[in-house]
Amino acid sequence: MPKYTSILARSLALALPIAFASTMAIAQSDTTEETPEEAPSTPNELSLGETAPEGPQVGETYIKEEFGDWDMRCIKTENGEDPCQMYQLLSNEEGTPISEFTLFKLPEGGQAQAGATVVVPLETSLAGQLTIKIDDKPAKRYPFAFCNRVGCYARIGLTDEDINSFKRGGEAVISIVPIVAQDQRVNVSLSLSGFTASYDVVSVIDQ
């Protein structure tokens, strides 16, 4: 790591003259008499520390509660009314994380009762879209909205019928198409254990 090494070398180059000067000052002080009252009890360059704050700070994400396989992820706010979303990390059979699924309620009056964001790897075919299938019900297909350095995002709306399917279902399967093998699909399971209890307390977030 040449860059890191150069930073260390530069720091040492700055530190050594200071340490040398300090040593010389101490040596010179040994030749003169100094009463204990004249020596500072706490040098200015030493920190006495401060009480570290406990719990999440404003703007930080934290897990408020767990419901089965769902985490209730919230963001700390100044007024204490922390918005929370349902969250689940999806892994393949080898335990490798494949996708993230977050869900939140929407204000009443629209076709969608809830919204969800699904994040998948960058090596995903956008044309193949994303499908979600619950038990033996017909699969629903959703387009991807955008990609960034983290992955590709699908932003989906869930109707009353969709939410009821999640509540009553045993398992949901999320399916994507890898860009290097577009004749295949990669399936990961979205557990519905704890979905109903988590959904009952999730925040309403206006989009």
Rosetta constraint file for C-alpha pairs under 8 A:
AtomPair CA 1 CA 5 HARMONIC 6.12 0.50
AtomPair CA 2 CA 6 HARMONIC 6.03 0.50
AtomPair CA 3 CA 7 HARMONIC 6.37 0.50
AtomPair CA 4 CA 8 HARMONIC 6.35 0.50
AtomPair CA 5 CA 9 HARMONIC 6.12 0.50
AtomPair CA 6 CA 10 HARMONIC 6.06 0.50
AtomPair CA 7 CA 11 HARMONIC 6.12 0.50
AtomPair CA 8 CA 12 HARMONIC 6.10 0.50
AtomPair CA 9 CA 13 HARMONIC 6.10 0.50
AtomPair CA 10 CA 14 HARMONIC 6.35 0.50
AtomPair CA 11 CA 15 HARMONIC 6.04 0.50
AtomPair CA 12 CA 16 HARMONIC 5.91 0.50
AtomPair CA 13 CA 17 HARMONIC 7.23 0.50
AtomPair CA 14 CA 18 HARMONIC 6.92 0.50
AtomPair CA 15 CA 19 HARMONIC 6.08 0.50
AtomPair CA 16 CA 20 HARMONIC 5.97 0.50
AtomPair CA 17 CA 21 HARMONIC 5.98 0.50
AtomPair CA 18 CA 22 HARMONIC 6.10 0.50
AtomPair CA 19 CA 23 HARMONIC 6.17 0.50
AtomPair CA 20 CA 24 HARMONIC 6.26 0.50
AtomPair CA 21 CA 25 HARMONIC 6.19 0.50
AtomPair CA 22 CA 26 HARMONIC 6.25 0.50
AtomPair CA 23 CA 27 HARMONIC 6.17 0.50
AtomPair CA 24 CA 28 HARMONIC 6.14 0.50
AtomPair CA 25 CA 29 HARMONIC 6.15 0.50
AtomPair CA 26 CA 30 HARMONIC 6.36 0.50
AtomPair CA 27 CA 31 HARMONIC 7.09 0.50
AtomPair CA 28 CA 32 HARMONIC 7.18 0.50
AtomPair CA 29 CA 33 HARMONIC 7.57 0.50
AtomPair CA 29 CA 34 HARMONIC 7.86 0.50
AtomPair CA 34 CA 38 HARMONIC 6.49 0.50
AtomPair CA 34 CA 39 HARMONIC 7.48 0.50
AtomPair CA 35 CA 39 HARMONIC 7.16 0.50
AtomPair CA 42 CA 46 HARMONIC 7.00 0.50
AtomPair CA 56 CA 60 HARMONIC 5.92 0.50
AtomPair CA 56 CA 61 HARMONIC 7.28 0.50
AtomPair CA 56 CA 62 HARMONIC 6.60 0.50
AtomPair CA 56 CA 76 HARMONIC 6.54 0.50
AtomPair CA 57 CA 76 HARMONIC 6.22 0.50
AtomPair CA 58 CA 75 HARMONIC 7.57 0.50
AtomPair CA 58 CA 76 HARMONIC 4.75 0.50
AtomPair CA 58 CA 77 HARMONIC 5.05 0.50
AtomPair CA 58 CA 78 HARMONIC 6.09 0.50
AtomPair CA 59 CA 75 HARMONIC 5.93 0.50
AtomPair CA 59 CA 76 HARMONIC 5.26 0.50
AtomPair CA 59 CA 77 HARMONIC 6.19 0.50
AtomPair CA 60 CA 75 HARMONIC 5.59 0.50
AtomPair CA 60 CA 76 HARMONIC 5.59 0.50
AtomPair CA 61 CA 73 HARMONIC 6.66 0.50
AtomPair CA 61 CA 74 HARMONIC 5.55 0.50
AtomPair CA 61 CA 75 HARMONIC 4.48 0.50
AtomPair CA 61 CA 76 HARMONIC 6.45 0.50
AtomPair CA 62 CA 73 HARMONIC 5.68 0.50
AtomPair CA 62 CA 74 HARMONIC 5.47 0.50
AtomPair CA 62 CA 75 HARMONIC 6.41 0.50
AtomPair CA 62 CA 76 HARMONIC 7.56 0.50
AtomPair CA 63 CA 71 HARMONIC 6.38 0.50
AtomPair CA 63 CA 72 HARMONIC 5.59 0.50
AtomPair CA 63 CA 73 HARMONIC 4.57 0.50
AtomPair CA 63 CA 74 HARMONIC 6.20 0.50
AtomPair CA 64 CA 71 HARMONIC 7.68 0.50
AtomPair CA 64 CA 72 HARMONIC 5.58 0.50
AtomPair CA 64 CA 73 HARMONIC 6.15 0.50
AtomPair CA 64 CA 74 HARMONIC 6.47 0.50
AtomPair CA 65 CA 71 HARMONIC 6.15 0.50
AtomPair CA 65 CA 72 HARMONIC 5.23 0.50
AtomPair CA 65 CA 73 HARMONIC 7.72 0.50
AtomPair CA 66 CA 70 HARMONIC 5.82 0.50
AtomPair CA 66 CA 71 HARMONIC 4.60 0.50
AtomPair CA 66 CA 72 HARMONIC 5.97 0.50
AtomPair CA 66 CA 198 HARMONIC 7.94 0.50
AtomPair CA 67 CA 71 HARMONIC 6.33 0.50
AtomPair CA 67 CA 72 HARMONIC 7.63 0.50
AtomPair CA 67 CA 193 HARMONIC 7.64 0.50
AtomPair CA 67 CA 194 HARMONIC 4.73 0.50
AtomPair CA 67 CA 195 HARMONIC 7.18 0.50
AtomPair CA 67 CA 197 HARMONIC 6.53 0.50
AtomPair CA 67 CA 198 HARMONIC 5.73 0.50
AtomPair CA 68 CA 193 HARMONIC 5.11 0.50
AtomPair CA 68 CA 194 HARMONIC 4.20 0.50
AtomPair CA 68 CA 195 HARMONIC 7.49 0.50
AtomPair CA 69 CA 88 HARMONIC 6.93 0.50
AtomPair CA 69 CA 191 HARMONIC 6.43 0.50
AtomPair CA 69 CA 192 HARMONIC 7.32 0.50
AtomPair CA 69 CA 193 HARMONIC 5.67 0.50
AtomPair CA 69 CA 194 HARMONIC 6.20 0.50
AtomPair CA 69 CA 195 HARMONIC 7.99 0.50
AtomPair CA 70 CA 86 HARMONIC 6.27 0.50
AtomPair CA 70 CA 87 HARMONIC 5.64 0.50
AtomPair CA 70 CA 88 HARMONIC 5.41 0.50
AtomPair CA 70 CA 193 HARMONIC 7.51 0.50
AtomPair CA 70 CA 194 HARMONIC 6.36 0.50
AtomPair CA 70 CA 195 HARMONIC 6.86 0.50
AtomPair CA 70 CA 198 HARMONIC 7.04 0.50
AtomPair CA 71 CA 86 HARMONIC 5.80 0.50
AtomPair CA 71 CA 87 HARMONIC 5.07 0.50
AtomPair CA 71 CA 88 HARMONIC 6.40 0.50
AtomPair CA 72 CA 84 HARMONIC 6.19 0.50
AtomPair CA 72 CA 85 HARMONIC 5.75 0.50
AtomPair CA 72 CA 86 HARMONIC 4.90 0.50
AtomPair CA 72 CA 87 HARMONIC 6.24 0.50
AtomPair CA 72 CA 198 HARMONIC 7.18 0.50
AtomPair CA 72 CA 202 HARMONIC 7.41 0.50
AtomPair CA 73 CA 84 HARMONIC 5.31 0.50
AtomPair CA 73 CA 85 HARMONIC 5.31 0.50
AtomPair CA 73 CA 86 HARMONIC 6.23 0.50
AtomPair CA 73 CA 87 HARMONIC 6.42 0.50
AtomPair CA 74 CA 82 HARMONIC 5.96 0.50
AtomPair CA 74 CA 83 HARMONIC 5.49 0.50
AtomPair CA 74 CA 84 HARMONIC 4.03 0.50
AtomPair CA 74 CA 85 HARMONIC 6.38 0.50
AtomPair CA 75 CA 82 HARMONIC 5.50 0.50
AtomPair CA 75 CA 83 HARMONIC 5.92 0.50
AtomPair CA 75 CA 84 HARMONIC 6.68 0.50
AtomPair CA 76 CA 80 HARMONIC 6.97 0.50
AtomPair CA 76 CA 81 HARMONIC 7.95 0.50
AtomPair CA 76 CA 82 HARMONIC 5.35 0.50
AtomPair CA 76 CA 83 HARMONIC 7.85 0.50
AtomPair CA 77 CA 81 HARMONIC 6.46 0.50
AtomPair CA 77 CA 82 HARMONIC 5.52 0.50
AtomPair CA 83 CA 203 HARMONIC 5.70 0.50
AtomPair CA 83 CA 204 HARMONIC 7.80 0.50
AtomPair CA 83 CA 205 HARMONIC 7.45 0.50
AtomPair CA 84 CA 104 HARMONIC 7.57 0.50
AtomPair CA 84 CA 202 HARMONIC 5.88 0.50
AtomPair CA 84 CA 203 HARMONIC 5.23 0.50
AtomPair CA 85 CA 102 HARMONIC 6.25 0.50
AtomPair CA 85 CA 103 HARMONIC 5.61 0.50
AtomPair CA 85 CA 104 HARMONIC 5.15 0.50
AtomPair CA 85 CA 202 HARMONIC 5.82 0.50
AtomPair CA 85 CA 203 HARMONIC 6.40 0.50
AtomPair CA 86 CA 101 HARMONIC 7.99 0.50
AtomPair CA 86 CA 102 HARMONIC 5.32 0.50
AtomPair CA 86 CA 103 HARMONIC 5.00 0.50
AtomPair CA 86 CA 104 HARMONIC 6.42 0.50
AtomPair CA 86 CA 198 HARMONIC 6.80 0.50
AtomPair CA 86 CA 199 HARMONIC 7.38 0.50
AtomPair CA 86 CA 202 HARMONIC 6.57 0.50
AtomPair CA 87 CA 100 HARMONIC 7.39 0.50
AtomPair CA 87 CA 101 HARMONIC 5.71 0.50
AtomPair CA 87 CA 102 HARMONIC 4.48 0.50
AtomPair CA 87 CA 103 HARMONIC 6.67 0.50
AtomPair CA 88 CA 100 HARMONIC 6.02 0.50
AtomPair CA 88 CA 101 HARMONIC 5.31 0.50
AtomPair CA 88 CA 102 HARMONIC 6.61 0.50
AtomPair CA 88 CA 190 HARMONIC 7.76 0.50
AtomPair CA 89 CA 97 HARMONIC 6.82 0.50
AtomPair CA 89 CA 98 HARMONIC 7.86 0.50
AtomPair CA 89 CA 99 HARMONIC 6.18 0.50
AtomPair CA 89 CA 100 HARMONIC 4.74 0.50
AtomPair CA 89 CA 101 HARMONIC 6.47 0.50
AtomPair CA 90 CA 97 HARMONIC 5.73 0.50
AtomPair CA 90 CA 98 HARMONIC 5.73 0.50
AtomPair CA 90 CA 99 HARMONIC 5.00 0.50
AtomPair CA 90 CA 100 HARMONIC 5.89 0.50
AtomPair CA 90 CA 101 HARMONIC 7.52 0.50
AtomPair CA 90 CA 188 HARMONIC 6.64 0.50
AtomPair CA 90 CA 189 HARMONIC 6.83 0.50
AtomPair CA 90 CA 190 HARMONIC 6.51 0.50
AtomPair CA 91 CA 95 HARMONIC 5.19 0.50
AtomPair CA 91 CA 96 HARMONIC 5.06 0.50
AtomPair CA 91 CA 97 HARMONIC 4.06 0.50
AtomPair CA 91 CA 98 HARMONIC 5.07 0.50
AtomPair CA 91 CA 99 HARMONIC 6.84 0.50
AtomPair CA 91 CA 188 HARMONIC 6.63 0.50
AtomPair CA 91 CA 189 HARMONIC 7.78 0.50
AtomPair CA 92 CA 96 HARMONIC 5.49 0.50
AtomPair CA 92 CA 97 HARMONIC 6.54 0.50
AtomPair CA 92 CA 98 HARMONIC 6.42 0.50
AtomPair CA 92 CA 187 HARMONIC 7.92 0.50
AtomPair CA 92 CA 188 HARMONIC 5.84 0.50
AtomPair CA 92 CA 189 HARMONIC 7.92 0.50
AtomPair CA 98 CA 120 HARMONIC 6.27 0.50
AtomPair CA 98 CA 121 HARMONIC 6.74 0.50
AtomPair CA 98 CA 188 HARMONIC 7.55 0.50
AtomPair CA 99 CA 118 HARMONIC 6.88 0.50
AtomPair CA 99 CA 119 HARMONIC 5.37 0.50
AtomPair CA 99 CA 120 HARMONIC 4.75 0.50
AtomPair CA 99 CA 121 HARMONIC 7.16 0.50
AtomPair CA 100 CA 117 HARMONIC 7.96 0.50
AtomPair CA 100 CA 118 HARMONIC 5.65 0.50
AtomPair CA 100 CA 119 HARMONIC 5.10 0.50
AtomPair CA 100 CA 120 HARMONIC 6.97 0.50
AtomPair CA 101 CA 116 HARMONIC 7.03 0.50
AtomPair CA 101 CA 117 HARMONIC 5.92 0.50
AtomPair CA 101 CA 118 HARMONIC 4.72 0.50
AtomPair CA 101 CA 119 HARMONIC 6.68 0.50
AtomPair CA 102 CA 116 HARMONIC 5.45 0.50
AtomPair CA 102 CA 117 HARMONIC 5.33 0.50
AtomPair CA 102 CA 118 HARMONIC 6.63 0.50
AtomPair CA 103 CA 114 HARMONIC 7.04 0.50
AtomPair CA 103 CA 115 HARMONIC 5.76 0.50
AtomPair CA 103 CA 116 HARMONIC 4.23 0.50
AtomPair CA 103 CA 117 HARMONIC 6.59 0.50
AtomPair CA 104 CA 114 HARMONIC 5.65 0.50
AtomPair CA 104 CA 115 HARMONIC 5.52 0.50
AtomPair CA 104 CA 116 HARMONIC 6.38 0.50
AtomPair CA 104 CA 199 HARMONIC 7.90 0.50
AtomPair CA 104 CA 202 HARMONIC 6.13 0.50
AtomPair CA 104 CA 203 HARMONIC 6.08 0.50
AtomPair CA 104 CA 204 HARMONIC 6.27 0.50
AtomPair CA 104 CA 205 HARMONIC 6.56 0.50
AtomPair CA 105 CA 113 HARMONIC 6.24 0.50
AtomPair CA 105 CA 114 HARMONIC 4.17 0.50
AtomPair CA 105 CA 115 HARMONIC 6.19 0.50
AtomPair CA 105 CA 202 HARMONIC 6.71 0.50
AtomPair CA 105 CA 203 HARMONIC 6.01 0.50
AtomPair CA 105 CA 204 HARMONIC 4.46 0.50
AtomPair CA 105 CA 205 HARMONIC 6.13 0.50
AtomPair CA 106 CA 112 HARMONIC 7.16 0.50
AtomPair CA 106 CA 113 HARMONIC 5.58 0.50
AtomPair CA 106 CA 114 HARMONIC 4.88 0.50
AtomPair CA 106 CA 115 HARMONIC 6.45 0.50
AtomPair CA 106 CA 204 HARMONIC 5.21 0.50
AtomPair CA 106 CA 205 HARMONIC 5.55 0.50
AtomPair CA 106 CA 206 HARMONIC 5.98 0.50
AtomPair CA 106 CA 207 HARMONIC 7.59 0.50
AtomPair CA 107 CA 113 HARMONIC 7.41 0.50
AtomPair CA 107 CA 204 HARMONIC 6.19 0.50
AtomPair CA 107 CA 205 HARMONIC 7.01 0.50
AtomPair CA 107 CA 206 HARMONIC 6.24 0.50
AtomPair CA 108 CA 113 HARMONIC 6.94 0.50
AtomPair CA 111 CA 159 HARMONIC 6.31 0.50
AtomPair CA 112 CA 157 HARMONIC 5.21 0.50
AtomPair CA 112 CA 158 HARMONIC 5.08 0.50
AtomPair CA 112 CA 159 HARMONIC 4.57 0.50
AtomPair CA 112 CA 160 HARMONIC 7.25 0.50
AtomPair CA 113 CA 157 HARMONIC 7.40 0.50
AtomPair CA 113 CA 158 HARMONIC 5.84 0.50
AtomPair CA 113 CA 159 HARMONIC 5.17 0.50
AtomPair CA 113 CA 160 HARMONIC 5.89 0.50
AtomPair CA 113 CA 163 HARMONIC 7.80 0.50
AtomPair CA 114 CA 157 HARMONIC 6.00 0.50
AtomPair CA 114 CA 158 HARMONIC 5.11 0.50
AtomPair CA 114 CA 159 HARMONIC 6.88 0.50
AtomPair CA 114 CA 163 HARMONIC 7.83 0.50
AtomPair CA 115 CA 155 HARMONIC 7.29 0.50
AtomPair CA 115 CA 156 HARMONIC 5.77 0.50
AtomPair CA 115 CA 157 HARMONIC 4.64 0.50
AtomPair CA 115 CA 158 HARMONIC 5.88 0.50
AtomPair CA 116 CA 155 HARMONIC 5.89 0.50
AtomPair CA 116 CA 156 HARMONIC 5.31 0.50
AtomPair CA 116 CA 157 HARMONIC 6.45 0.50
AtomPair CA 116 CA 158 HARMONIC 7.51 0.50
AtomPair CA 117 CA 153 HARMONIC 6.67 0.50
AtomPair CA 117 CA 154 HARMONIC 5.73 0.50
AtomPair CA 117 CA 155 HARMONIC 4.67 0.50
AtomPair CA 117 CA 156 HARMONIC 6.38 0.50
AtomPair CA 118 CA 153 HARMONIC 5.66 0.50
AtomPair CA 118 CA 154 HARMONIC 5.16 0.50
AtomPair CA 118 CA 155 HARMONIC 6.58 0.50
AtomPair CA 119 CA 151 HARMONIC 6.10 0.50
AtomPair CA 119 CA 152 HARMONIC 5.57 0.50
AtomPair CA 119 CA 153 HARMONIC 4.69 0.50
AtomPair CA 119 CA 154 HARMONIC 6.59 0.50
AtomPair CA 120 CA 124 HARMONIC 7.12 0.50
AtomPair CA 120 CA 151 HARMONIC 5.53 0.50
AtomPair CA 120 CA 152 HARMONIC 5.34 0.50
AtomPair CA 120 CA 153 HARMONIC 6.63 0.50
AtomPair CA 121 CA 150 HARMONIC 7.52 0.50
AtomPair CA 121 CA 151 HARMONIC 4.74 0.50
AtomPair CA 121 CA 152 HARMONIC 6.17 0.50
AtomPair CA 122 CA 147 HARMONIC 7.19 0.50
AtomPair CA 122 CA 149 HARMONIC 7.80 0.50
AtomPair CA 122 CA 150 HARMONIC 7.48 0.50
AtomPair CA 122 CA 151 HARMONIC 4.65 0.50
AtomPair CA 122 CA 152 HARMONIC 5.71 0.50
AtomPair CA 123 CA 178 HARMONIC 5.96 0.50
AtomPair CA 123 CA 179 HARMONIC 5.61 0.50
AtomPair CA 123 CA 180 HARMONIC 7.55 0.50
AtomPair CA 124 CA 152 HARMONIC 7.54 0.50
AtomPair CA 124 CA 176 HARMONIC 6.80 0.50
AtomPair CA 124 CA 177 HARMONIC 5.84 0.50
AtomPair CA 124 CA 178 HARMONIC 4.59 0.50
AtomPair CA 124 CA 179 HARMONIC 5.11 0.50
AtomPair CA 125 CA 129 HARMONIC 6.98 0.50
AtomPair CA 125 CA 176 HARMONIC 7.58 0.50
AtomPair CA 125 CA 177 HARMONIC 5.48 0.50
AtomPair CA 125 CA 178 HARMONIC 5.51 0.50
AtomPair CA 125 CA 179 HARMONIC 4.45 0.50
AtomPair CA 125 CA 182 HARMONIC 7.23 0.50
AtomPair CA 126 CA 143 HARMONIC 7.39 0.50
AtomPair CA 126 CA 144 HARMONIC 6.24 0.50
AtomPair CA 127 CA 143 HARMONIC 7.93 0.50
AtomPair CA 128 CA 176 HARMONIC 6.84 0.50
AtomPair CA 128 CA 177 HARMONIC 5.51 0.50
AtomPair CA 128 CA 182 HARMONIC 7.65 0.50
AtomPair CA 129 CA 141 HARMONIC 6.68 0.50
AtomPair CA 129 CA 142 HARMONIC 5.88 0.50
AtomPair CA 129 CA 143 HARMONIC 4.95 0.50
AtomPair CA 129 CA 144 HARMONIC 6.25 0.50
AtomPair CA 129 CA 176 HARMONIC 6.62 0.50
AtomPair CA 129 CA 177 HARMONIC 7.37 0.50
AtomPair CA 130 CA 141 HARMONIC 5.58 0.50
AtomPair CA 130 CA 142 HARMONIC 5.19 0.50
AtomPair CA 130 CA 143 HARMONIC 6.31 0.50
AtomPair CA 130 CA 144 HARMONIC 7.29 0.50
AtomPair CA 130 CA 154 HARMONIC 7.47 0.50
AtomPair CA 130 CA 174 HARMONIC 7.12 0.50
AtomPair CA 130 CA 175 HARMONIC 5.87 0.50
AtomPair CA 130 CA 176 HARMONIC 5.21 0.50
AtomPair CA 130 CA 177 HARMONIC 7.84 0.50
AtomPair CA 131 CA 139 HARMONIC 6.19 0.50
AtomPair CA 131 CA 140 HARMONIC 5.39 0.50
AtomPair CA 131 CA 141 HARMONIC 4.27 0.50
AtomPair CA 131 CA 142 HARMONIC 6.14 0.50
AtomPair CA 131 CA 174 HARMONIC 5.75 0.50
AtomPair CA 131 CA 175 HARMONIC 5.16 0.50
AtomPair CA 131 CA 176 HARMONIC 6.82 0.50
AtomPair CA 132 CA 139 HARMONIC 5.44 0.50
AtomPair CA 132 CA 140 HARMONIC 5.41 0.50
AtomPair CA 132 CA 141 HARMONIC 6.60 0.50
AtomPair CA 132 CA 172 HARMONIC 6.67 0.50
AtomPair CA 132 CA 173 HARMONIC 5.61 0.50
AtomPair CA 132 CA 174 HARMONIC 4.67 0.50
AtomPair CA 132 CA 175 HARMONIC 6.44 0.50
AtomPair CA 133 CA 137 HARMONIC 6.49 0.50
AtomPair CA 133 CA 138 HARMONIC 6.36 0.50
AtomPair CA 133 CA 139 HARMONIC 4.19 0.50
AtomPair CA 133 CA 140 HARMONIC 6.45 0.50
AtomPair CA 133 CA 172 HARMONIC 5.49 0.50
AtomPair CA 133 CA 173 HARMONIC 5.18 0.50
AtomPair CA 133 CA 174 HARMONIC 6.66 0.50
AtomPair CA 134 CA 138 HARMONIC 7.62 0.50
AtomPair CA 134 CA 139 HARMONIC 7.14 0.50
AtomPair CA 134 CA 165 HARMONIC 6.98 0.50
AtomPair CA 134 CA 166 HARMONIC 7.16 0.50
AtomPair CA 134 CA 169 HARMONIC 6.32 0.50
AtomPair CA 134 CA 170 HARMONIC 7.59 0.50
AtomPair CA 134 CA 171 HARMONIC 5.92 0.50
AtomPair CA 134 CA 172 HARMONIC 4.26 0.50
AtomPair CA 134 CA 173 HARMONIC 6.40 0.50
AtomPair CA 135 CA 169 HARMONIC 6.26 0.50
AtomPair CA 135 CA 170 HARMONIC 6.48 0.50
AtomPair CA 135 CA 171 HARMONIC 5.84 0.50
AtomPair CA 135 CA 172 HARMONIC 6.33 0.50
AtomPair CA 142 CA 154 HARMONIC 6.93 0.50
AtomPair CA 142 CA 156 HARMONIC 6.81 0.50
AtomPair CA 143 CA 154 HARMONIC 6.17 0.50
AtomPair CA 143 CA 155 HARMONIC 7.98 0.50
AtomPair CA 144 CA 152 HARMONIC 6.79 0.50
AtomPair CA 144 CA 153 HARMONIC 5.58 0.50
AtomPair CA 144 CA 154 HARMONIC 4.27 0.50
AtomPair CA 144 CA 155 HARMONIC 7.07 0.50
AtomPair CA 145 CA 152 HARMONIC 7.65 0.50
AtomPair CA 145 CA 153 HARMONIC 5.73 0.50
AtomPair CA 145 CA 154 HARMONIC 5.35 0.50
AtomPair CA 145 CA 155 HARMONIC 6.43 0.50
AtomPair CA 146 CA 152 HARMONIC 5.83 0.50
AtomPair CA 146 CA 153 HARMONIC 5.56 0.50
AtomPair CA 146 CA 154 HARMONIC 7.43 0.50
AtomPair CA 147 CA 151 HARMONIC 5.54 0.50
AtomPair CA 147 CA 152 HARMONIC 4.01 0.50
AtomPair CA 147 CA 153 HARMONIC 5.98 0.50
AtomPair CA 148 CA 152 HARMONIC 6.46 0.50
AtomPair CA 158 CA 162 HARMONIC 5.48 0.50
AtomPair CA 158 CA 163 HARMONIC 6.44 0.50
AtomPair CA 159 CA 163 HARMONIC 6.28 0.50
AtomPair CA 160 CA 164 HARMONIC 6.17 0.50
AtomPair CA 161 CA 165 HARMONIC 6.20 0.50
AtomPair CA 162 CA 166 HARMONIC 6.33 0.50
AtomPair CA 163 CA 167 HARMONIC 6.20 0.50
AtomPair CA 164 CA 168 HARMONIC 6.10 0.50
AtomPair CA 165 CA 169 HARMONIC 5.53 0.50
AtomPair CA 166 CA 172 HARMONIC 7.63 0.50
AtomPair CA 166 CA 192 HARMONIC 6.60 0.50
AtomPair CA 166 CA 195 HARMONIC 7.18 0.50
AtomPair CA 167 CA 192 HARMONIC 7.27 0.50
AtomPair CA 167 CA 195 HARMONIC 6.19 0.50
AtomPair CA 167 CA 196 HARMONIC 5.36 0.50
AtomPair CA 169 CA 192 HARMONIC 6.86 0.50
AtomPair CA 170 CA 191 HARMONIC 7.58 0.50
AtomPair CA 170 CA 192 HARMONIC 6.10 0.50
AtomPair CA 170 CA 193 HARMONIC 7.63 0.50
AtomPair CA 171 CA 189 HARMONIC 6.88 0.50
AtomPair CA 171 CA 190 HARMONIC 6.32 0.50
AtomPair CA 171 CA 191 HARMONIC 5.51 0.50
AtomPair CA 171 CA 192 HARMONIC 5.68 0.50
AtomPair CA 172 CA 189 HARMONIC 5.90 0.50
AtomPair CA 172 CA 190 HARMONIC 4.97 0.50
AtomPair CA 172 CA 191 HARMONIC 6.45 0.50
AtomPair CA 172 CA 192 HARMONIC 6.98 0.50
AtomPair CA 173 CA 187 HARMONIC 6.34 0.50
AtomPair CA 173 CA 188 HARMONIC 5.68 0.50
AtomPair CA 173 CA 189 HARMONIC 4.60 0.50
AtomPair CA 173 CA 190 HARMONIC 5.74 0.50
AtomPair CA 174 CA 187 HARMONIC 5.67 0.50
AtomPair CA 174 CA 188 HARMONIC 5.37 0.50
AtomPair CA 174 CA 189 HARMONIC 6.26 0.50
AtomPair CA 174 CA 190 HARMONIC 6.82 0.50
AtomPair CA 175 CA 185 HARMONIC 6.27 0.50
AtomPair CA 175 CA 186 HARMONIC 5.51 0.50
AtomPair CA 175 CA 187 HARMONIC 4.45 0.50
AtomPair CA 175 CA 188 HARMONIC 6.51 0.50
AtomPair CA 176 CA 185 HARMONIC 5.53 0.50
AtomPair CA 176 CA 186 HARMONIC 5.31 0.50
AtomPair CA 176 CA 187 HARMONIC 6.68 0.50
AtomPair CA 177 CA 181 HARMONIC 7.32 0.50
AtomPair CA 177 CA 182 HARMONIC 5.76 0.50
AtomPair CA 177 CA 183 HARMONIC 7.72 0.50
AtomPair CA 177 CA 184 HARMONIC 6.17 0.50
AtomPair CA 177 CA 185 HARMONIC 4.61 0.50
AtomPair CA 177 CA 186 HARMONIC 6.08 0.50
AtomPair CA 178 CA 182 HARMONIC 5.79 0.50
AtomPair CA 178 CA 184 HARMONIC 7.14 0.50
AtomPair CA 178 CA 185 HARMONIC 6.76 0.50
AtomPair CA 178 CA 186 HARMONIC 7.10 0.50
AtomPair CA 194 CA 198 HARMONIC 6.08 0.50
AtomPair CA 195 CA 199 HARMONIC 5.93 0.50
AtomPair CA 196 CA 200 HARMONIC 6.22 0.50
AtomPair CA 197 CA 201 HARMONIC 7.12 0.50
AtomPair CA 198 CA 202 HARMONIC 6.22 0.50
